[in-house]
Amino acid sequence: MRPPVLYPLFAPITSLPGLGPRLGKLAERLTGPHVADILWHLPTGILDRANAPSIAEAPEGRIVTLTVRVDGHMPPVQRHRPYRVRCTDHTGEMELVFFHVKGDWLEKKLPQGSMVVVSGKVERFNGLLQMPHPDHFAPVEEGAPPQEVEAVYPLTGGLNPKPLRTAIQAALARAPELEEWQDPAWLERQGWPAWKTALTGAHDPKGEKDVNPLSPLRQRLAYDELLANQLALALVRWHQRRLAGRATVGDGALRARIQAALPYQLTGAQAQALVEIDADMAQPERMLRLLQGDVGSGKTIVALMAMATAVEAGAQAALMAPTEILARQHAESLADLADAAGIRLALLTGRDKGKARQQVLDRLASGEIDILIGTHALFQEDVAFRDLALAIIDEQHKFGVHQRLALAAKGRGVDTLVMTATPIPRTLTLTAYGDMDVSRLMEKPPGRKPVVTRAAAADRIEEVVERVAAAIKTGQRVYWVCPLVDESETVDLANATLRHATLMERLGDCVGLVHGKMKGAEKDAVMARFAAGELSVLVATTVIEVGVNVPEATIMVVEHAERFGLAQLHQLRGRVGRGERASACLLLYTAPLGETARARLDVMTSTEDGFVIAEKDLELRGAGEVLGTRQSGLPEFRMADITVHADLLATARDDASLMVARDPDLETPRGQALRVLLYLFQRDEAVKTLRSG
């Protein structure tokens, strides 16, 4: 379905000159598998070789281009020592320094007595000016370096700048002239060039201004990427809304019983979210709403109340979770409340087989099950509802749009509510959930105790172990989180298997271990033993980040906390403070701390508000890093930086809404150009929602 004009950009990156099989793999890891991916890999700086002083005037730490005479070669006496070439001009003396020189190659390239042009960064060592590994050196008759200003790209180990630049230039040559999708008057007002002109200019900067994200070149490219993102979301939303919906209204009877069985009153935020959800469900159009709430803000009770409305209306509801642990936890936590209201609730996961599974399917199809809680198993073809009216998807970022639509397709006019416990800054909410209305739970239910958070140097670990030993004697349980599973030769970090062994020596058989390399059933068994109290300490990697609810757990220890992102630390801390006892989170760090790491730990020890933490994360690390985009489900932008281009994102959202309202199937000439834009940025799923897609 991809337009033929884009075929050259979606050829393998290994088809570009300069990238053979070995370098091609490295480039693919750095940028992505397609020619287009290397085009989105923009320079982060420049080498400015225009400065051509004499040796005496050469500024330390700067790139300069010098014309010098080669006065002598000084090969190393010992192996692993540098090779030096002494050079002079009329003002002084300097040395060119090379490492790992083989044979007489340098003597041929820089013959003694010759005049040469050299370019690179100059430094002072033992009082003498030197240029380690010049970027360019050639006989003076060949003139200055080929480019006075050269783009500097992010690299990866084993991939040098030259083959990467060669590949990028070849990719630019393949980039076609595309029909303009932007409004010409808007482009003129912004002072932005055409797409290909902007792309070529961004890879051929003439000065520092051209690598600035606010330059016209960069803003044009960032806006195109953001527009593709927002247009895709707008099309999905429009597609969802144009499908026939249904009005689902309950009489409040079941909800009143649930409310009576709760040991607390709903918070104001929960009540407001339910007002918004009820209003959506009562409309004849389909609901598409995001319920965003911090750890422990009470999203699950809101979900149950919404599902009760569907049951009151004579229909069914489904709650889908990304893991079996989370699905079982939801089923267990809601079972008593559902019983109290007379709601028939069941669980279906991939582990259910044979007769037991078939029994659930039969009861579901006949309407004997009101609410089905499950995992990906709910997508399977033989899972048929009698009348599904509401689909709730927990931790939405673990599922794609097509999976969301697949669940909604199992009923008639199904309303969709998606939930996430990942606090997301408002600007980023637009990029990931711009197709939804948003409800936020900003309060915690009564009874949730604050978690005292302290940061301490790793050399105090013995004190921490003593505290853990004392705590488990009083029936408390402890999480101990490490960043790695096994020892690493390259990174000296605490690892889970070694920490498990050392704590077993000190505390005995009450210490368990879970990590991502374990099989699901094995992991579940250890977690179940911890929840049941058979284990007092659970050593883990971040697999315990989401979905574990053990009220007796009161201490969270995180080793090498400086290596974790703010969102990860916040999610980990949310595993404790769920019961009656006071709880604590200990963040162990290895000194010295960098400025950003110190700021992260300061934020964690000063606030428990996930939304404040998320905004600070965005400020400290930028959108490319915030929340760890791969784990949070947020789109990864290559040319747009949300911290810099937030105003462009808002404009892109408005433009996308207007475009879809005017031409929802993108059939006009501009609409056809916009289809190309969607394919260019690999938003193929959005194009598939079009009638004529």
For each residue, the residues with C-beta under 8 A, 3 or more apart:
1: 679 684 687 688 693
2: 6 7 10 679 684
3: 6 675 676 679
4: 7
5: 176 178 676
6: 2 3 9 10 36 176 676 679 680
7: 2 4 10 11
8: 11 35 174 175 176
9: 6 34 35 36 39 171 174 175 176 680
10: 2 6 7 34 35 36
11: 7 8 15 34 35 174
12: 15 24 33 34 35
13: 16 19 24 27 28 31 32 33 34 35 37 38 167
14: 19 20 21 24 28
15: 11 12 35
16: 13 19 35 38 166 167 170 171
17: 166 167 170
18: 23 162 163 164 165 166 167 170
19: 13 14 16 23 24 27 163 167
20: 14 23 24
21: 14 24 25
22: 25 26 158
23: 18 19 20 26 27 158 159 163
24: 12 13 14 19 20 21 27 28
25: 21 22 28 29
26: 22 23 29 30 156 157 158 159
27: 13 19 23 24 30 31 38 159 164 167
28: 13 14 24 25 31 32 33 37
29: 25 26 156
30: 26 27 41 154 155 156 159
31: 13 27 28 37 38 40 41
32: 13 28 36 37 38 40
33: 12 13 28 37
34: 9 10 11 12 13 37 38
35: 8 9 10 11 12 13 15 16 38 39 171 174
36: 6 9 10 32 39 40 171 680
37: 13 28 31 32 33 34 40 41 638
38: 13 16 27 31 32 34 35 41 167 168 171
39: 9 35 36 168 171 172 175 199 203
40: 31 32 36 37 225 638 639
41: 30 31 37 38 153 154 168 638
42: 153 202 203 211 218 221 638 639
43: 46 151 152 153 202 203 205 211
44: 152 153 154 211
45: 151 152 208 211
46: 43 149 150 151 152 205 207 208 210 211
47: 63 135 149 150 151 152
48: 51 63 148 149 207
49: 52 63 64 65 119 135 136 144 145 147 148 149 150
50: 65 148 149
51: 48 59 62 63 64 65
52: 49 64 65 66 67 144
53: 56 57 58 59 64 66
54: 57 58 66 89 90 91 92
55: 58 66 68 87 88 89 91 92 93 94 129
56: 53 91 92
57: 53 54 91
58: 53 54 55 62 64 66 94 122 129
59: 51 53 62 64 122
60: 122 123 124 129
61: 121 122 123
62: 51 58 59 121 122
63: 47 48 49 51 119 120 121 135
64: 49 51 52 53 58 59 119 120 121 122
65: 49 50 51 52 117 118 119 136 144 145
66: 52 53 54 55 58 87 89 94 117 118 119 131
67: 52 89 115 116 117 140
68: 55 87 88 89 94 115 116 118
69: 87 88 89 113 114 115 116
70: 73 85 86 87 110 111 112 113 114 115 116
71: 86 87 88 93 112 113
72: 85 86 112
73: 70 83 84 85 86 106 107 110 112
74: 83 84 85 86
75: 83 101
76: 79 80 81 82 83
77: 81
78: 81
79: 76
80: 76
81: 76 77 78
82: 76 97 98 99 132
83: 73 74 75 76 97 98 99 101 106
84: 73 74 95 96 97 98 130
85: 70 72 73 74 95 96 97 98 106 110
86: 70 71 72 73 74 93 94 95
87: 55 66 68 69 70 71 93 94 95 96 116 118
88: 55 68 69 71 92 93 94
89: 54 55 66 67 68 69 92
90: 54
91: 54 55 56 57
92: 54 55 56 88 89 129
93: 55 71 86 87 88 128 129
94: 55 58 66 68 86 87 88 122 128 129 130 131
95: 84 85 86 87 128 129 130 131
96: 84 85 87 110 118 130 131 134 137
97: 82 83 84 85 130 131 132 133
98: 82 83 84 85 101 106 132 133
99: 82 83 133
100:
101: 75 83 98 105 106
102: 105
103:
104: 107 108
105: 101 102 108 109
106: 73 83 85 98 101 109 110
107: 73 104 110 111 112
108: 104 105 111
109: 105 106 137
110: 70 73 85 96 106 107 114 116 137
111: 70 107 108 114
112: 70 71 72 73 107
113: 69 70 71
114: 69 70 110 111 139 140
115: 67 68 69 70 139 140
116: 67 68 69 70 87 110 137 138 139 140
117: 65 66 67 136 137 138 139 140 142 143 144 145
118: 65 66 68 87 96 131 134 136 137
119: 49 63 64 65 66 134 135 136 137 144 145
120: 63 64 131 132 133 134 135 136
121: 61 62 63 64 131 132
122: 58 59 60 61 62 64 94 129 130 131
123: 60 61 129 130 131 132
124: 60 127 128 129 130
125: 128 130
126:
127: 124
128: 93 94 95 124 125
129: 55 58 60 92 93 94 95 122 123 124
130: 84 94 95 96 97 122 123 124 125
131: 66 94 95 96 97 118 120 121 122 123 134
132: 82 97 98 120 121 123
133: 97 98 99 120
134: 96 118 119 120 131 137
135: 47 49 63 119 120 145 150
136: 49 65 117 118 119 120 145 146
137: 96 109 110 116 117 118 119 134
138: 116 117 142 143 145
139: 114 115 116 117 142
140: 67 114 115 116 117 143
141:
142: 117 138 139
143: 117 138 140
144: 49 52 65 117 119 148
145: 49 65 117 119 135 136 138 148 150
146: 136
147: 49 150
148: 48 49 50 144 145
149: 46 47 48 49 50 205 206 207
150: 46 47 49 135 145 147 165
151: 43 45 46 47 165 203 204 205 211
152: 43 44 45 46 47 161
153: 41 42 43 44 161 164 165 168
154: 30 41 44
155: 30 159 160 161 164
156: 26 29 30 159
157: 26
158: 22 23 26
159: 23 26 27 30 155 156 163 164
160: 155 163 164
161: 152 153 155 164 165
162: 18 165 166
163: 18 19 23 159 160 166 167
164: 18 27 153 155 159 160 161 167 168
165: 18 150 151 153 161 162 168 169
166: 16 17 18 162 163 169 170
167: 13 16 17 18 19 27 38 163 164 170 171
168: 38 39 41 153 164 165 171 172 203
169: 165 166 172 173 203
170: 16 17 18 166 167 173 174
171: 9 16 35 36 38 39 167 168 174 175
172: 39 168 169 175 199 200 203
173: 169 170
174: 8 9 11 35 170 171
175: 8 9 39 171 172 196 199 200
176: 5 6 8 9 196
177: 194 196
178: 5 181 195 196 673 676 680
179: 669 672 673 676
180: 184 187 194 195 673
181: 178 224 227 670 673 674 676 677
182: 186 187 192 223 224 227
183: 186 187
184: 180 187 188
185: 188 189
186: 182 183 189 190
187: 180 182 183 184 190 192 193 194 220
188: 184 185 191
189: 185 186
190: 186 187 216 219 220
191: 188 216
192: 182 187 198 216 219 220 223
193: 187 197 198 201 216 217 220
194: 177 180 187 197 198
195: 178 180 198 199 220 221 224
196: 175 176 177 178 199 200
197: 193 194 200 201
198: 192 193 194 195 201 202 216 217 218 220 221
199: 39 172 175 195 196 202 203 221
200: 172 175 196 197 203 204
201: 193 197 198 204 205 210 217
202: 42 43 198 199 205 210 217 218 221
203: 39 42 43 151 168 169 172 199 200
204: 151 200 201
205: 43 46 149 151 201 202 208 210 211
206: 149 209 210
207: 46 48 149 210
208: 45 46 205 211 212
209: 206 212 215
210: 46 201 202 205 206 207 215 217 218
211: 42 43 44 45 46 151 205 208 215 218
212: 208 209 215 218
213: 218 219 222 641 644 645
214: 218 219 644
215: 209 210 211 212 218 219
216: 190 191 192 193 198 219 220
217: 193 198 201 202 210 220 221
218: 42 198 202 210 211 212 213 214 215 221 222 639
219: 190 192 213 214 215 216 222 223 645 648
220: 187 190 192 193 195 198 216 217 223 224
221: 42 195 198 199 202 217 218 224 225 639 640
222: 213 218 219 225 226 637 639 640 641 645 648
223: 182 192 219 220 226 227 640 645 648 651 652
224: 181 182 195 220 221 227 228 639 677 680 681
225: 40 221 222 228 229 637 638 639 640 681
226: 222 223 229 230 431 637 640 645 648 649 652
227: 181 182 223 224 230 231 652 655 656 677
228: 224 225 231 232 677 678 680 681 683
229: 225 226 232 233 431 434 635 637 652 681 683
230: 226 227 233 234 430 431 434 649 652 653 655 656
231: 227 228 234 235 652 656 659 660 674 677 678 683 686
232: 228 229 235 236 678 683 685 686
233: 229 230 236 237 433 434 435 656 686
234: 230 231 237 238 434 435 653 656 657 659 660
235: 231 232 238 239 660 664 666 686 687 689 690
236: 232 233 239 240 401 435 685 686 689
237: 233 234 240 241 288 434 435 436
238: 234 235 241 242 660 664 689
239: 235 236 242 243 689 690
240: 236 237 243 286 288 405 408 416 435
241: 237 238 245 285 286 288
242: 238 239 664
243: 239 240 286 413
244: 412 413
245: 241 283 284 285 286 287 413 415
246: 284 389 412 413
247: 281 282 283 284
248: 281 282 309 310 313 315 389 390 415
249: 281 282 309 313
250: 253 254 255 308 309 310 311 312 313
251: 312
252: 255 256 312
253: 250 256 257 312
254: 250 257 258 308 311 312 341 342 343
255: 250 252 258 259 305 308 309 312 341
256: 252 253 259 260
257: 253 254 260 261 340 341 342
258: 254 255 261 262 304 305 308 337 340 341
259: 255 256 262 266
260: 256 257 340
261: 257 258 336 337 340 341
262: 258 259 265 266 301 337
263: 447
264: 445 446 447
265: 262 446
266: 259 262 270 271 274 298 301 445
267: 270 271 297 298 441 443 444 445 446
268: 271 272 443
269: 272 273 293 297 440 441 442 443
270: 266 267 273 274 298 301 302 441 443 445
271: 266 267 268 274 275
272: 268 269 275 276 439
273: 269 270 276 277 291 302 439 440 441
274: 266 270 271 277 278 302 305 306
275: 271 272 278 279
276: 272 273 279 280 289 437 439
277: 273 274 280 281 287 289 291 302 306 417 439
278: 274 275 281 282 306 309
279: 275 276 282 283
280: 276 277 283 287 289 415 437
281: 247 248 249 277 278 287 306 309 310 390 415
282: 247 248 249 278 279
283: 245 247 279 280 287
284: 245 246 247
285: 241 245
286: 240 241 243 245 408 413 414 415 416
287: 245 277 280 281 283 415 416 417 437
288: 237 240 241 416 435 436 437
289: 276 277 280 416 417 418 436 437 438 439
290: 396 417 418 419 420 429 433 436 437 438 439
291: 273 277 299 302 303 417 418 419 420 439 441
292: 419 420 423 424 429 438 439 440 441
293: 269 297 298 299 302 419 420 421 440 441
294: 297 421 423 441 442 444 574 609 610 611
295: 421 570 571 573 574 610
296: 444 445 448 574 577 578
297: 267 269 293 294 421 441 442 443 444 445
298: 266 267 270 293 301 302 441 444 445
299: 291 293 302 303 394 419 421 441
300: 303 304 330 333 334
301: 262 266 270 298 304 305 337 445
302: 270 273 274 277 291 293 298 299 305 306 441
303: 291 299 300 306 307 319 392 394 417 419
304: 258 300 301 307 308 334 337 338
305: 255 258 274 301 302 308 309
306: 274 277 278 281 302 303 309 310 317 390 392 417
307: 303 304 310 311 317 319 343 370 371 390 392
308: 250 254 255 258 304 305 311 312 341 343
309: 248 249 250 255 278 281 305 306 312 313 390
310: 248 250 281 306 307 313 315 316 317 389 390 415
311: 250 254 307 308 314 315 316 317 343 370 371
312: 250 251 252 253 254 255 308 309
313: 248 249 250 309 310 389
314: 311 387
315: 248 310 311 387 388 389 390 411
316: 310 311 364 367 369 370 371 372 385 386 387 388 389 390 411
317: 306 307 310 311 370 371 372 388 389 390 391 392
318: 371 372 373 374 378 385 388 390 391 392 407 410
319: 303 307 330 371 372 373 374 392 394
320: 327 373 374 375 376 378 391 392 393 394 399 407
321: 326 327 330 373 374 375 394 395 547
322: 326 375 376 394 395 398 399
323: 326 327 375 546 547
324: 327 328 349 350 351 375 520 524
325: 328 329 524 527 547 548
326: 321 322 323 329 330 394 395 546 547
327: 320 321 323 324 330 331 347 349 373 374 375
328: 324 325 331 332 347 349
329: 325 326 332 333 547 548 549
330: 300 319 321 326 327 333 334 373 394
331: 327 328 334 335 345 347 373
332: 328 329 335
333: 300 329 330 549
334: 300 304 330 331 337 338 345 371 373
335: 331 332 338 339 345
336: 261 339 340
337: 258 261 262 301 304 334 340 341
338: 304 334 335 341 343 344 345 370 371
339: 335 336 342 343
340: 257 258 260 261 336 337
341: 254 255 257 258 261 308 337 338
342: 254 257 339
343: 254 307 308 311 338 339 370 371
344: 338 368 369 370 371
345: 331 334 335 338 369 370 371 372 373
346: 360 363 364 369 371 372 373
347: 327 328 331 352 360 372 373 374
348: 352 357 360 361 364 372 373 374 375 377 378 383
349: 324 327 328 352 374 375 377
350: 324 375 376 377
351: 324 521
352: 347 348 349 356 357 360 377
353: 356 357
354: 357 358
355: 358 359
356: 352 353 359 360
357: 348 352 353 354 360 361
358: 354 355 361 362
359: 355 356 362 363
360: 346 347 348 352 356 357 363 364 369 372
361: 348 357 358 364 365 382 383 384
362: 358 359 365 366
363: 346 359 360 366 368 369
364: 316 346 348 360 361 367 368 369 372 383 384 385 386
365: 361 362 384 385 386
366: 362 363 386
367: 316 364 386 387
368: 344 363 364
369: 316 344 345 346 360 363 364 372
370: 307 311 316 317 338 343 344 345
371: 307 311 316 317 318 319 334 338 343 344 345 346
372: 316 317 318 319 345 346 347 348 360 364 369 378 385
373: 318 319 320 321 327 330 331 334 345 346 347 348
374: 318 319 320 321 327 347 348 349 377 378
375: 320 321 322 323 324 327 348 349 350 378
376: 320 322 350 379 403
377: 348 349 350 352 374 380 383
378: 318 320 348 372 374 375 383 407 410
379: 376 383 403 406 407
380: 377 383
381:
382: 361
383: 348 361 364 377 378 379 380 410
384: 361 364 365 410
385: 316 318 364 365 372 388 410 411
386: 316 364 365 366 367
387: 314 315 316 367 411 412
388: 315 316 317 318 385 391 410 411 412 414
389: 246 248 310 313 315 316 317 411 412 413 414 415
390: 248 281 306 307 309 310 315 316 317 318 414 415 416 417
391: 317 318 320 388 404 407 408 410 411 414 415 416 417
392: 303 306 307 317 318 319 320 416 417 418 419
393: 320 396 399 404 407 416 417 418 419
394: 299 303 319 320 321 322 326 330 418 419
395: 321 322 326 398 419 420 421 422 546 547
396: 290 393 399 404 418 419 420 433 633
397: 420 422 432 631 632 633 634
398: 322 395 633
399: 320 322 393 396 403 404
400: 403 404 685
401: 236 404 405 685
402: 405 406 685
403: 376 379 399 400 406 407
404: 391 393 396 399 400 401 407 408 416 418
405: 240 401 402 408 409
406: 379 402 403 409 410
407: 318 320 378 379 391 393 403 404 410 414 416
408: 240 286 391 404 405 411 414 416
409: 405 406 414
410: 318 378 383 384 385 388 391 406 407 414
411: 315 316 385 387 388 389 391 408 414
412: 244 246 387 388 389
413: 243 244 245 246 286 389
414: 286 388 389 390 391 407 408 409 410 411
415: 245 248 280 281 286 287 310 389 390 391
416: 240 286 287 288 289 390 391 392 393 404 407 408
417: 277 287 289 290 291 303 306 390 391 392 393
418: 289 290 291 392 393 394 396 404 433 436
419: 290 291 292 293 299 303 392 393 394 395 396
420: 290 291 292 293 395 396 397 424
421: 293 294 295 297 299 395 546 571 574
422: 395 397 567 571 614 627 632 633
423: 292 294 567 570 610 611 613 614
424: 292 420 428 429 432 433 614 627 632 634
425: 428 429 611 614 615 617 618 626
426: 429 430
427: 430 431 618 623 642 646 649
428: 424 425 431 432 618 623 626 627 634 642
429: 290 292 424 425 426 432 433 434 438
430: 230 426 427 433 434 649 650 653
431: 226 229 230 427 428 434 634 635 637 642 649
432: 397 424 428 429 632 633 634 635
433: 233 290 396 418 424 429 430 436 438
434: 229 230 233 234 237 429 430 431 653
435: 233 234 236 237 240 288
436: 237 288 289 290 418 433
437: 276 280 287 288 289 290
438: 289 290 292 429 433
439: 272 273 276 277 289 290 291 292
440: 269 273 292 293 611
441: 267 269 270 273 291 292 293 294 297 298 299 302
442: 269 294 297 611
443: 267 268 269 270 297
444: 267 294 296 297 298 448
445: 264 266 267 270 296 297 298 301 448
446: 264 265 267
447: 263 264
448: 296 444 445 577 578
449: 577 580 581 582 583
450: 577 608
451: 556 573 576 577 583 584 585 608
452: 582 583 584 585
453: 573 584 585 587 604 605 608
454: 584 585 586 587 605
455: 561 587 588 589 601 604 605
456: 460 463 464 586 587 588 589
457: 460 588 589 590 591
458: 461 494 559 560 588 589 590 591
459:
460: 456 457 463 464 588
461: 458 464 465 588
462: 465 466
463: 456 460 466 467
464: 456 460 461 467 468 557 586 588
465: 461 462 468 469 503 506 507
466: 462 463 469 470
467: 463 464 470 471 555
468: 464 465 471 472 478 480 503 507 537 555 557
469: 465 466 472 473 506 507
470: 466 467 473 474
471: 467 468 474 476 478 554 555
472: 468 469 475 476 477 478 507 510 536 537
473: 469 470
474: 470 471
475: 472 533 552
476: 471 472 536 552 553 554 555 581
477: 472 530 533 535 536 537 538 550 552 553 554 555
478: 468 471 472 536 537 538 553 554 555 556 557
479: 537 538 540 544 553 555 556 557 572 575 576
480: 468 499 503 537 538 539 540 557 559
481: 539 540 541 542 544 556 557 558 559 572
482: 493 494 495 496 499 539 540 541 559 560
483: 493 494 495 541 542 559 560 563 564
484: 487 488 491 493 494 495 496 541
485: 495 496 497 515 516 517 541
486: 495 496 497
487: 484 495 497 498
488: 484 491 492 493 495
489:
490:
491: 484 488
492: 488
493: 482 483 484 488 559 560 563
494: 458 482 483 484 498 499 559 560
495: 482 483 484 485 486 487 488 498 499
496: 482 484 485 486 499 500 513 515 539 540 541
497: 485 486 487 500 501 513 515
498: 487 494 495 501 502
499: 480 482 494 495 496 502 503 539 559
500: 496 497 503 504 511 512 513 539
501: 497 498 504 505
502: 498 499 505 506
503: 465 468 480 499 500 506 507 511 537 539
504: 500 501 507 508 509 511
505: 501 502
506: 465 469 502 503
507: 465 468 469 472 503 504 510 511 536 537
508: 504 511
509: 504
510: 472 507 535 536 537
511: 500 503 504 507 508 535 536 537 538 539
512: 500 526 529 530 535 537 538 539
513: 496 497 500 526 538 539 540
514: 518 523 526 527 538 539 540 541 543 544
515: 485 496 497 518 523 540 541 543
516: 485 541 542 543
517: 485
518: 514 515 522 523 526
519: 522 523
520: 324 523 524
521: 351 524 525
522: 518 519 525 526
523: 514 515 518 519 520 526 527 543
524: 324 325 520 521 527 528
525: 521 522 528 529
526: 512 513 514 518 522 523 529 530 535 538
527: 325 514 523 524 530 531 538 544 548
528: 524 525 531 532
529: 512 525 526 532 534 535
530: 477 512 526 527 533 534 535 538 550
531: 527 528 548 549 550
532: 528 529
533: 475 477 530 536 552
534: 529 530
535: 477 510 511 512 526 529 530 538
536: 472 476 477 478 507 510 511 533
537: 468 472 477 478 479 480 503 507 510 511 512
538: 477 478 479 480 511 512 513 514 526 527 530 535 544 553
539: 480 481 482 496 499 500 503 511 512 513 514
540: 479 480 481 482 496 513 514 515 543 544
541: 481 482 483 484 485 496 514 515 516
542: 481 483 516 545 564 568 572
543: 514 515 516 523 540
544: 479 481 514 527 538 540 548 572 575
545: 542 568 571 572 575
546: 323 326 395 421 571
547: 321 323 325 326 329 395
548: 325 329 527 531 544 575
549: 329 333 531 578
550: 477 530 531 553 575 578
551: 578 579 580
552: 475 476 477 533 579 581
553: 476 477 478 479 538 550 556 575 576 578 579 583
554: 471 476 477 478 576 577 579 581 582 583 584
555: 467 468 471 476 477 478 479 576 583 584 585 586
556: 451 478 479 481 553 572 573 575 576 583 584 585 586
557: 464 468 478 479 480 481 586 588
558: 481 561 564 569 572 585 586 587 588
559: 458 480 481 482 483 493 494 499 588
560: 458 482 483 493 494 563 564 588 589 590
561: 455 558 564 569 587 588 589 601 604
562: 589 590 593 594 597 600 601
563: 483 493 560
564: 483 542 558 560 561 568 569 572
565: 568 569 600 617 621 625 626 627 628
566: 569 570 600 603 604 613 614 616 617 620 621
567: 422 423 570 571 613 614 617 626 627 628 632
568: 542 545 564 565 571 572 628 631
569: 558 561 564 565 566 572 573 587 600 604
570: 295 423 566 567 573 574 604 610 613
571: 295 421 422 545 546 567 568 574 575
572: 479 481 542 544 545 556 558 564 568 569 575 585
573: 295 451 453 556 569 570 576 577 585 604 608
574: 294 295 296 421 570 571 577
575: 479 544 545 548 550 553 556 571 572 578
576: 451 479 553 554 555 556 573 583 584 585
577: 296 448 449 450 451 554 573 574 583
578: 296 448 549 550 551 553 575 583
579: 551 552 553 554 583
580: 449 551
581: 449 476 552 554
582: 449 452 554
583: 449 451 452 553 554 555 556 576 577 578 579
584: 451 452 453 454 554 555 556 576
585: 451 452 453 454 555 556 558 572 573 576 604
586: 454 456 464 555 556 557 558
587: 453 454 455 456 558 561 569 601 604 605
588: 455 456 457 458 460 461 464 557 558 559 560 561
589: 455 456 457 458 560 561 562 593 597 601
590: 457 458 560 562
591: 457 458
592:
593: 562 589 597 598 601
594: 562 597 598
595: 598 599
596: 599 600 620 621
597: 562 589 593 594 600 601
598: 593 594 595 601 602
599: 595 596 602 603 616 620
600: 562 565 566 569 596 597 603 604 617 620
601: 455 561 562 587 589 593 597 598 604 605
602: 598 599 605 606
603: 566 599 600 606 607 612 613 616
604: 453 455 561 566 569 570 573 585 587 600 601 607 613
605: 453 454 455 587 601 602
606: 602 603
607: 603 604 612 613
608: 450 451 453 573
609: 294 612 613
610: 294 295 423 570 613 614
611: 294 423 425 440 442 614 615
612: 603 607 609 615 616
613: 423 566 567 570 603 604 607 609 610 616 617
614: 422 423 424 425 566 567 610 611 617 618 626 627
615: 425 611 612 618 619
616: 566 599 603 612 613 619 620
617: 425 565 566 567 600 613 614 620 621 626 627
618: 425 427 428 614 615 621 622 623 626 642 643
619: 615 616 643
620: 566 596 599 600 616 617
621: 565 566 596 617 618 624 625 626
622: 618 625 626 641 642 643
623: 427 428 618 626 629 634 637 640 641 642 643
624: 621 629 636 637 641
625: 565 621 622 628 629
626: 425 428 565 567 614 617 618 621 622 623 629 632 634
627: 422 424 428 565 567 614 617 631 632 634
628: 565 567 568 625 631 632
629: 623 624 625 626 632 633 634 635 636
630: 636
631: 397 568 627 628
632: 397 422 424 432 567 626 627 628 629
633: 396 397 398 422 432 629
634: 397 424 428 431 432 623 626 627 629
635: 229 431 432 629
636: 624 629 630
637: 222 225 226 229 431 623 624 640 641 642
638: 37 40 41 42 225
639: 40 42 218 221 222 224 225
640: 221 222 223 225 226 623 637 645 648 649
641: 213 222 622 623 624 637 644 645
642: 427 428 431 618 622 623 637 645 646 649
643: 618 619 622 623 646
644: 213 214 641
645: 213 219 222 223 226 640 641 642 648 649
646: 427 642 643 649 650
647: 650 651
648: 219 222 223 226 640 645 651 652
649: 226 230 427 430 431 640 642 645 646 652 653
650: 430 646 647 653 654
651: 223 647 648 654 655
652: 223 226 227 229 230 231 648 649 655 656
653: 230 234 430 434 649 650 656 657
654: 650 651 657 658
655: 227 230 651 652 658 659
656: 227 230 231 233 234 652 653 659 660
657: 234 653 654 660 661
658: 654 655 661 662
659: 231 234 655 656 662 663 666 670 671 674
660: 231 234 235 238 656 657 663 664
661: 657 658 664
662: 658 659 668
663: 659 660 666 667 668 670 671
664: 235 238 242 660 661
665: 671 690 691 692 693
666: 235 659 663 671 672 674 675 690
667: 663 671 672 692
668: 662 663 671 672
669: 179 672 673
670: 181 659 663 673 674
671: 659 663 665 666 667 668 674 675
672: 179 666 667 668 669 675 676
673: 178 179 180 181 669 670 676 677
674: 181 231 659 666 670 671 677 678
675: 3 666 671 672 678 679 687 690
676: 3 5 6 178 179 181 672 673 679 680
677: 181 224 227 228 231 673 674 680 681
678: 228 231 232 674 675 681 683 684 686 687
679: 1 2 3 6 675 676 682 683 684 687
680: 6 9 36 178 224 228 676 677
681: 224 225 228 229 677 678
682: 679
683: 228 229 231 232 678 679 686 687
684: 1 2 678 679 687 688
685: 232 236 400 401 402 688 689
686: 231 232 233 235 236 678 683 689
687: 1 235 675 678 679 683 684 690 693
688: 1 684 685 693
689: 235 236 238 239 685 686 693
690: 235 239 665 666 675 687 693
691: 665
692: 665 667
693: 1 665 687 688 689 690
